[in-house]
Structure formats: structure tokens, C-alpha cells
Amino acid sequence: MTRKSSLYSLLFTIFNDAIGWGVVLTIFAPLLFDRSNPILPQDTSDAARNVILGFLIGSYAITQFFAMPLVGALSDHFGRKRILEWTIFGAMLSFVLSALAVWWESLFILFAARLLAGFFSANSAIAQASIADMSSEKAKAKNLSLSGIVGGISWIVGPPLGGFLSTSEWVSWFDFSTPFWFLALLFLLNLLWVRKSYVETYVKKDRHDWIQEIKDLTKLAKIPRMKGWLTVSFLFYFGWFFFVLYYPTFFVQKFQFTQENIGYFSAYMSIFWFSGSLAINRWFGTLSPSLAIAWCLPLIGLLMFIGTWEGNIGGWIWTFPFLALGGTMGWINSMTLISNLAGKENQGKAFGILQSIMSLALFIAPLVTGFIASFNLEVPLYLGTIVLLGAGLYAWMHRSQEKRA
């Protein structure tokens, strides 16, 4: 087994995690807003459906928030491979349960499946930590951009696939459960591939001290410059999720999109996410991460404002590519910067904490958008604009303070 085979198995893990999100975000809004679907009573109002959708998306983040740092610390002790295998297995079970929930028309079981999925969602963070283990500091942005490239491919494939697999117009027995069965099969293949091909990238400790592990997690935030950039990362994730988690719901209600329409539109945006990741890998891997973050955050906020203000699908068609390019620049450079600040011995904890911060934003954003959207559809996107502009301003201020120090 070679280093390359290990890398491919890790990238397939990241691919599966991203394609799962692409499928979920494509079908959840149509699933809940389809009044003929008995998972909700037919007389449930659109306002109530918005709130339920927000809780359904956010429930994933509750268990993810608490699990991420712990799982990251465990991978720093027991090694990446063992923990990665368990998280992939758990993710597979969560999608089986999601499929059964749709079959049984049970919103309660669907919530339970999302909670389970959040707990085992650390597979992507461990895979990214493993890639960081393999990389020098100079090559880290370039190597981590591979996760963005794979994520871009999965978002090109995932949303249209989710739309296709959930529509009986193509195959008579396809329904909203079919994409979840497909995802469970992907994670089973992922588990078998990791078991066979992945070679451990982290040297395990001889002795485990749980108290020290917890102290190390708190110390990580005290590393010079770390707290400020973790704050920037949270604001970026928070503002970005106002857009990426909400636009399927917005498009369903504003433009009467179906799951197929959402799938194709998401794939369109993902082509440019993929292109941005490829550009970082080929040409911009040596760009200062803090400078890239400071530039792209206000740009994303401005584009979100323009798309919302124009109020028609044409405005979103031309802003989506630039939103995707800005998003991938912010995403990859946030990972790179936090990884560089953490040091070689703390990669699992660093990616665990970063993913936990992301999950906190992932929990709050859909709850806020779901509640506000019950009164006005555009306001959540304007609020996301404000968050991203504020995050960009804070990034510039923090960067200036570092230069003066």
C-alpha cells in the first residue's frame, strides 16, 4: 500500500461527506414543502415548514458540535485509521436510518438519523487531518485544496443525482428514500477501501491521559493568533451557511423550484467551486491564507447582496459562479491557516475544533433563517451579507494588528 493509495481513500471519504450534503440539501426542502407527502400533515403552514426545515438541518450540527473536538483528540491518540473506520460506519448507518424514516413517513426518525449523522460526521475532518499529516507547511494549502477539488466534483454530481434518484418520473420505484440508500452504499464502499488501502499517517502516543487531552483542546485556542482567526472562521461559516443552506428553500418558495431544478443549479455553482479549488492547487497555493480570507469574505457578502437585491433568477445565475469562487477561497484558506497555527502535533485537534466551530454555525444559521423566512424570504440573505461584510472587516483589522505586533 502506497502513500498515493492512502490519499485516494481519504479523498473518497471527503467526496462521500460532501455528496451527502449535496443530496440532503437538494431534497429536504422539496420533501417538506410537498403537501402531498405525509411526513407532515397536509395543513401545515409554509411558515411552520420553514421552521421545521431549519431544525432538521440544524439538528445535524448539535451532535457534530460536541463530537468533533473529541473525535479529533481521539484520532491524535489512537491514530487516524481506527477512528476514521468507526465514523464511516456510523455515517452509513445514519443514511440507512434516513431511508427508513422516509419509508415509514416518520419525521421523528428522520431527526434521529440527522443527529446520528452529525455525531459520526468527523470522517471528513480526520481525512483532512491525515492529508495535513502528509504535507509540509509550504505544500499544505496545495494539498488541502485537493479536498476542495473533490468537494467541488461531489457537489457537481450530488445535487443532480439527488434530484434524479428522488423522482419517480425517471424510474417508477424511485422516491425520496432512494438517495439515502445510495449514500449508504457509497459509505460501505468507502469503509472497505479505507480498511484495505489507508496507511496510518499519525504516530500514536504510548500513554493516554484524558485530562491532558481536554487541557490540550483548551490550550489550542490560546496559541498566538489562533483565537482571532477562529473567530473569523466562525463568522465566515455563519455567513456562508446563511446562503448555501437557505437558497434551496428560497428558490422553492420564490421561484417554485423542484428538487431537480435545485440539483442542476447547485451543480452549476459547484463547477466554479471545483475551478477555484483547482486554481488554488495549481497556481495560488502559496498565497498568504490570511490575505486571501480578508479579500474573499467581503466579496462574498457583496455578491449575496446583489443577487438578493436583483430579485430574479437571472441575478443569481451570474452571481453564483463568483460566490462559489469566493467560498472555496475562504474555505480552503481557513483550514490552511488554522492548521499552520496549530503545529504538526495538533492536527487532529485543530481540524476537530475547526469542524466544531463550523457545526455551531451550521446549527444556528438554519434556525435563524427558518424563523426569519416565515416572515420574509429575503431578509435571511441580507443578514448573511451583513455577517460576511463584518467578518471581512474583522479579518482586515486582525491582520493589521498582527503586522504591528
C-alpha positions as CSV (number, residue, x, y, z in Angstrom):
1,M,0.0,0.0,0.0
2,T,1.4,3.3,-1.1
3,R,1.1,6.9,0.1
4,K,-1.0,7.6,-3.1
5,S,-3.5,4.8,-2.3
6,S,-3.9,6.3,1.2
7,L,-4.5,9.7,-0.3
8,Y,-7.1,8.4,-2.7
9,S,-9.0,6.6,0.0
10,L,-9.0,9.8,2.1
11,L,-10.3,11.9,-0.9
12,F,-13.1,9.4,-1.4
13,T,-14.1,9.9,2.2
14,I,-14.2,13.7,1.7
15,F,-16.1,13.1,-1.6
16,N,-18.8,11.0,0.2
17,D,-19.2,13.5,3.0
18,A,-19.7,16.3,0.5
19,I,-22.0,14.4,-1.8
20,G,-24.1,13.5,1.2
21,W,-24.6,17.2,2.0
22,G,-25.4,17.9,-1.7
23,V,-28.1,15.3,-1.8
24,V,-29.6,16.3,1.6
25,L,-29.8,20.0,0.8
26,T,-31.4,19.1,-2.6
27,I,-34.2,17.0,-1.4
28,F,-35.1,18.3,2.2
29,A,-36.9,21.4,1.1
30,P,-39.0,19.7,-1.6
31,L,-39.6,16.8,0.8
32,L,-41.1,19.1,3.5
33,F,-42.8,21.6,1.2
34,D,-44.6,18.9,-0.9
35,R,-48.1,18.9,0.7
36,S,-48.8,15.5,-0.8
37,N,-46.0,13.9,1.2
38,P,-47.4,12.6,4.5
39,I,-44.2,13.2,6.5
40,L,-46.0,16.4,7.6
41,P,-49.8,17.0,8.0
42,Q,-51.2,18.5,4.8
43,D,-52.5,21.6,6.5
44,T,-49.0,22.5,8.0
45,S,-48.4,26.1,7.0
46,D,-45.3,27.3,5.0
47,A,-44.1,29.3,8.0
48,A,-44.2,26.1,10.1
49,R,-42.4,24.1,7.4
50,N,-39.7,26.7,7.2
51,V,-39.1,26.4,11.0
52,I,-39.1,22.6,10.9
53,L,-36.7,22.6,8.0
54,G,-34.4,24.8,9.9
55,F,-34.4,22.5,12.9
56,L,-34.0,19.4,10.7
57,I,-30.8,20.9,9.1
58,G,-29.6,22.3,12.4
59,S,-30.1,19.0,14.3
60,Y,-27.1,17.5,12.5
61,A,-24.9,20.2,13.9
62,I,-25.9,19.7,17.5
63,T,-24.2,16.3,17.8
64,Q,-21.4,17.4,15.4
65,F,-20.5,20.3,17.6
66,F,-19.9,18.1,20.6
67,A,-18.4,15.1,18.8
68,M,-15.9,16.9,16.5
69,P,-13.2,18.0,19.1
70,L,-13.5,14.7,21.0
71,V,-13.1,12.6,17.8
72,G,-10.2,14.8,16.7
73,A,-8.5,14.3,20.0
74,L,-9.1,10.6,19.8
75,S,-7.5,10.4,16.4
76,D,-4.5,12.2,17.8
77,H,-4.1,9.4,20.3
78,F,-5.4,6.2,18.8
79,G,-4.4,7.1,15.3
80,R,-6.5,8.3,12.3
81,K,-7.4,4.9,10.8
82,R,-9.3,3.3,13.6
83,I,-11.4,6.4,14.3
84,L,-12.0,7.0,10.6
85,E,-13.4,3.5,10.2
86,W,-15.8,3.9,13.0
87,T,-17.1,7.3,11.8
88,I,-17.6,6.0,8.2
89,F,-19.5,3.0,9.6
90,G,-21.7,5.3,11.7
91,A,-22.4,7.6,8.7
92,M,-23.5,4.6,6.7
93,L,-26.0,3.6,9.5
94,S,-27.3,7.2,9.6
95,F,-28.2,7.1,5.9
96,V,-29.9,3.7,6.3
97,L,-32.0,5.2,9.1
98,S,-32.8,8.2,7.0
99,A,-34.1,6.0,4.2
100,L,-36.2,4.0,6.6
101,A,-37.6,7.3,8.1
102,V,-38.8,8.4,4.6
103,W,-40.3,4.9,4.0
104,W,-42.1,5.0,7.4
105,E,-43.1,8.6,6.9
106,S,-41.6,9.5,10.3
107,L,-40.3,13.0,11.0
108,F,-39.1,11.8,14.4
109,I,-36.9,9.0,13.0
110,L,-35.6,11.5,10.3
111,F,-34.5,13.8,13.1
112,A,-32.8,10.9,14.9
113,A,-31.0,10.0,11.7
114,R,-29.7,13.5,11.3
115,L,-28.5,13.6,15.0
116,L,-26.6,10.3,14.3
117,A,-25.2,11.6,11.1
118,G,-23.8,14.7,12.9
119,F,-22.1,12.6,15.6
120,F,-20.3,10.5,13.0
121,S,-19.6,13.3,10.6
122,A,-15.9,13.7,11.8
123,N,-14.8,11.4,8.9
124,S,-14.1,14.4,6.7
125,A,-12.1,16.3,9.4
126,I,-10.0,13.2,10.1
127,A,-9.3,12.7,6.4
128,Q,-8.3,16.4,6.2
129,A,-6.0,16.0,9.3
130,S,-4.5,12.9,7.6
131,I,-3.7,14.9,4.5
132,A,-2.2,17.6,6.7
133,D,-0.1,14.9,8.3
134,M,1.3,14.1,4.9
135,S,2.1,17.7,4.0
136,S,4.8,20.2,4.7
137,E,3.6,23.7,5.8
138,K,4.6,25.1,2.4
139,A,2.6,22.4,0.5
140,K,-0.4,22.2,2.8
141,A,-2.7,24.7,1.0
142,K,-2.0,22.9,-2.2
143,N,-2.7,19.5,-0.8
144,L,-5.7,20.6,1.2
145,S,-7.1,22.2,-2.0
146,L,-7.5,18.6,-3.3
147,S,-10.3,18.3,-0.7
148,G,-11.9,21.4,-2.3
149,I,-11.5,19.9,-5.8
150,V,-13.1,16.6,-4.7
151,G,-15.8,18.5,-2.8
152,G,-16.5,20.5,-6.0
153,I,-16.8,17.4,-8.0
154,S,-19.2,15.8,-5.5
155,W,-21.3,18.9,-5.5
156,I,-21.4,18.9,-9.3
157,V,-22.6,15.2,-9.1
158,G,-24.5,15.1,-5.9
159,P,-27.4,17.6,-6.2
160,P,-28.5,16.4,-9.7
161,L,-28.1,12.8,-8.6
162,G,-30.3,13.6,-5.5
163,G,-32.9,15.1,-7.8
164,F,-32.7,12.2,-10.2
165,L,-32.9,9.4,-7.6
166,S,-35.8,11.0,-5.8
167,T,-38.0,11.5,-8.8
168,S,-40.3,8.7,-10.0
169,E,-40.6,10.2,-13.4
170,W,-37.3,8.6,-14.3
171,V,-37.7,5.2,-12.6
172,S,-41.1,4.1,-11.2
173,W,-39.7,2.9,-7.8
174,F,-37.5,6.0,-7.1
175,D,-38.7,8.1,-4.2
176,F,-37.2,10.4,-1.5
177,S,-35.7,7.4,0.2
178,T,-33.6,6.2,-2.8
179,P,-30.8,8.8,-2.5
180,F,-30.3,7.7,1.1
181,W,-29.9,4.1,0.2
182,F,-27.4,5.1,-2.5
183,L,-25.4,7.1,0.1
184,A,-25.4,4.2,2.5
185,L,-23.9,2.0,-0.3
186,L,-21.2,4.6,-1.0
187,F,-20.2,4.7,2.6
188,L,-20.0,0.9,2.7
189,L,-17.6,1.0,-0.3
190,N,-15.7,3.8,1.5
191,L,-15.3,1.7,4.6
192,L,-13.9,-1.3,2.6
193,W,-11.5,1.0,0.7
194,V,-10.1,2.7,3.9
195,R,-9.7,-0.7,5.6
196,K,-7.7,-2.0,2.6
197,S,-5.7,1.0,1.4
198,Y,-5.3,3.6,4.1
199,V,-1.9,3.6,5.9
200,E,-1.8,5.3,9.2
201,T,-0.4,8.8,9.0
202,Y,-0.1,9.7,12.6
203,V,2.3,8.2,15.2
204,K,0.3,7.2,18.2
205,K,1.2,8.1,21.8
206,D,2.4,5.5,24.2
207,R,0.2,6.6,27.0
208,H,-3.3,8.2,27.1
209,D,-4.2,10.9,29.6
210,W,-7.8,12.0,29.2
211,I,-7.4,15.0,31.4
212,Q,-4.4,16.2,29.4
213,E,-6.3,15.7,26.2
214,I,-9.1,18.0,27.4
215,K,-6.5,20.6,28.6
216,D,-4.8,20.4,25.2
217,L,-8.1,21.3,23.5
218,T,-8.4,24.4,25.6
219,K,-4.8,25.3,25.1
220,L,-5.2,25.2,21.3
221,A,-7.3,28.3,21.4
222,K,-4.6,30.1,23.4
223,I,-2.0,29.7,20.7
224,P,-0.9,33.1,19.5
225,R,-3.1,34.5,16.7
226,M,-5.4,31.4,16.9
227,K,-8.4,32.9,18.8
228,G,-8.8,35.8,16.3
229,W,-8.7,33.5,13.2
230,L,-11.0,31.0,14.8
231,T,-13.5,33.9,15.3
232,V,-13.0,34.9,11.6
233,S,-13.6,31.3,10.6
234,F,-16.8,31.1,12.6
235,L,-18.2,34.3,11.1
236,F,-17.3,33.1,7.6
237,Y,-19.1,29.8,8.2
238,F,-22.1,31.5,9.8
239,G,-22.5,34.0,6.9
240,W,-21.8,31.3,4.2
241,F,-24.4,29.0,5.7
242,F,-27.0,31.7,5.5
243,F,-26.6,31.4,1.8
244,V,-25.7,27.8,1.0
245,L,-28.2,26.2,3.4
246,Y,-31.0,28.6,2.6
247,Y,-31.0,29.1,-1.1
248,P,-32.7,25.7,-1.9
249,T,-35.6,26.7,0.4
250,F,-35.6,30.3,-1.0
251,F,-35.7,29.0,-4.6
252,V,-38.5,26.5,-3.8
253,Q,-40.7,29.3,-2.4
254,K,-39.6,32.2,-4.6
255,F,-39.1,30.6,-8.0
256,Q,-41.1,27.3,-7.5
257,F,-38.0,25.1,-8.0
258,T,-38.3,21.3,-7.8
259,Q,-35.6,19.0,-6.4
260,E,-34.3,18.6,-10.0
261,N,-34.1,22.3,-10.6
262,I,-32.2,22.7,-7.3
263,G,-29.9,19.9,-8.3
264,Y,-28.9,21.4,-11.6
265,F,-28.5,24.9,-10.1
266,S,-26.3,23.5,-7.3
267,A,-24.2,21.6,-9.9
268,Y,-23.8,24.8,-11.9
269,M,-22.4,26.6,-8.8
270,S,-20.2,23.6,-7.9
271,I,-18.4,23.7,-11.3
272,F,-16.9,27.0,-10.2
273,W,-16.2,25.7,-6.7
274,F,-14.2,23.0,-8.4
275,S,-12.5,25.5,-10.6
276,G,-11.5,27.7,-7.6
277,S,-10.1,24.7,-5.8
278,L,-8.1,23.6,-8.9
279,A,-6.7,27.2,-9.2
280,I,-5.5,27.1,-5.6
281,N,-3.9,23.7,-6.2
282,R,-2.2,24.8,-9.4
283,W,-1.4,28.5,-9.0
284,F,-2.4,30.1,-5.7
285,G,-1.3,27.5,-3.1
286,T,1.5,29.9,-1.9
287,L,-0.8,32.9,-1.4
288,S,-1.0,34.2,2.2
289,P,-4.1,32.5,3.7
290,S,-4.9,35.5,5.9
291,L,-4.8,37.8,2.9
292,A,-7.0,35.5,0.8
293,I,-9.5,35.3,3.7
294,A,-9.6,39.1,4.2
295,W,-10.3,39.7,0.5
296,C,-12.9,37.0,-0.3
297,L,-15.2,37.4,2.7
298,P,-16.5,40.9,1.9
299,L,-16.6,39.9,-1.8
300,I,-19.0,37.0,-1.0
301,G,-21.1,39.3,1.2
302,L,-21.4,41.9,-1.6
303,L,-22.4,39.3,-4.2
304,M,-25.0,37.8,-1.9
305,F,-26.5,41.3,-1.5
306,I,-26.5,41.9,-5.3
307,G,-28.2,38.5,-6.1
308,T,-30.9,39.1,-3.5
309,W,-31.4,42.8,-4.5
310,E,-32.0,41.9,-8.2
311,G,-34.8,39.7,-7.1
312,N,-34.8,37.4,-10.2
313,I,-33.2,34.1,-11.2
314,G,-31.0,35.9,-13.8
315,G,-29.3,37.8,-11.0
316,W,-28.4,34.5,-9.2
317,I,-27.2,32.9,-12.5
318,W,-24.4,35.4,-12.9
319,T,-23.5,35.8,-9.1
320,F,-23.4,32.1,-8.3
321,P,-20.0,31.5,-10.1
322,F,-18.3,34.3,-8.2
323,L,-20.0,33.2,-4.9
324,A,-18.5,29.7,-5.4
325,L,-15.0,31.1,-6.2
326,G,-15.1,33.2,-3.1
327,G,-16.5,30.4,-1.0
328,T,-13.7,27.9,-2.0
329,M,-11.0,30.5,-1.3
330,G,-12.4,31.2,2.1
331,W,-12.9,27.6,3.0
332,I,-9.5,26.2,2.0
333,N,-7.5,29.1,3.3
334,S,-9.3,29.0,6.7
335,M,-8.3,25.3,7.0
336,T,-4.8,26.1,5.9
337,L,-4.3,29.0,8.3
338,I,-5.7,27.1,11.4
339,S,-3.6,24.1,10.5
340,N,-0.4,26.1,10.2
341,L,-1.0,27.8,13.6
342,A,-1.8,24.6,15.4
343,G,1.5,22.8,14.7
344,K,2.2,19.3,13.5
345,E,1.3,17.5,16.7
346,N,-2.2,19.1,17.0
347,Q,-3.6,18.5,13.5
348,G,-6.5,16.2,14.7
349,K,-7.5,18.6,17.5
350,A,-7.2,21.6,15.1
351,F,-9.4,20.2,12.5
352,G,-11.8,18.9,15.2
353,I,-12.1,22.3,16.7
354,L,-12.5,24.0,13.3
355,Q,-15.2,21.5,12.4
356,S,-16.9,22.1,15.8
357,I,-16.9,25.8,15.1
358,M,-18.4,25.1,11.7
359,S,-21.1,22.9,13.2
360,L,-22.0,25.7,15.7
361,A,-22.6,28.0,12.7
362,L,-24.4,25.1,10.9
363,F,-26.7,24.8,13.9
364,I,-27.5,28.5,14.4
365,A,-27.8,29.6,10.7
366,P,-30.7,27.3,9.6
367,L,-32.6,28.0,12.8
368,V,-32.3,31.8,12.3
369,T,-33.1,31.6,8.5
370,G,-36.1,29.2,9.1
371,F,-37.6,31.6,11.7
372,I,-37.0,34.8,9.7
373,A,-38.1,33.2,6.4
374,S,-41.5,32.6,8.0
375,F,-41.9,36.4,7.9
376,N,-39.8,37.5,4.9
377,L,-37.9,35.4,2.4
378,E,-35.2,37.9,1.5
379,V,-34.1,39.0,5.0
380,P,-32.0,35.9,5.8
381,L,-29.9,36.6,2.8
382,Y,-29.4,40.3,3.7
383,L,-28.5,39.2,7.2
384,G,-25.9,36.8,5.8
385,T,-24.5,39.7,3.8
386,I,-24.0,41.8,7.0
387,V,-22.3,38.9,8.7
388,L,-19.8,38.3,5.9
389,L,-19.0,42.0,5.5
390,G,-18.4,42.2,9.2
391,A,-16.2,39.1,9.1
392,G,-14.2,40.7,6.3
393,L,-13.7,43.9,8.3
394,Y,-12.7,41.9,11.4
395,A,-10.2,39.9,9.3
396,W,-8.5,43.0,8.0
397,M,-8.4,44.6,11.5
398,H,-6.9,41.4,13.0
399,R,-4.4,41.1,10.1
400,S,-3.3,44.7,10.7
401,Q,-2.8,44.1,14.4
402,E,-0.6,41.1,13.7
403,K,1.6,43.1,11.4
404,R,2.0,45.8,14.1
405,A,2.8,43.2,16.8
